[in-house]
Amino acid sequence: MLAVVKIAGQQFKVKAGDSLYVPHIEGNAGDSVEFTDVLFTDNNGNITTGKSVSAVVKAEIVNDLIKGDKVIAFKMKRRKGFRKKHGHRTQYTQIKVTAIA
């Protein structure tokens, strides 16, 4: 079974057993979470979309805090001596999809 689920404003295509990195969600490693905002399901050719989808994606948190690559924003104005450097690392959560019900 295949599903498209919306997690923290982003859409992910998932199957049972998939491991993926999603934007940081609350919880500790080993906790189970459910995502009810399922947009699309495909069950062996039986496709459901829209409001008729009643599936729930169940997942387990594998690692609760992973930092992404460093992103640097550098601003500079020529001949003015103005330089400003900002950087951040986005936080992610690694989850493993256990079931789509």
SULVEN-V133897 format. One line per field, one symbol per residue. ss: DSSP state (H for helix, E for strand, - for the rest). burial: b if it has 16 or more other ideal C-beta (glycine too) atoms within 10 Angstrom, else e. A space follows every 50 residues. Layout:
BEGIN
ss->???
burial->???
END
This chain:
BEGIN
ss->-EEEEEE--EEEEEE---EEEEE--------EEEE--EEEEEE--EEEEH HH----EEEEEEEEEEEEEEEEEEEEE----EEEEEEEEEEEEEEEEEEE -
burial->eebbbebeeeebebebebebebeebeeeeeeebebeebebbeeeeeebee eebebebebbbeebeeeeeeeeeeeeeeeeeeeeeeeeeeebbbbebeeb e
END
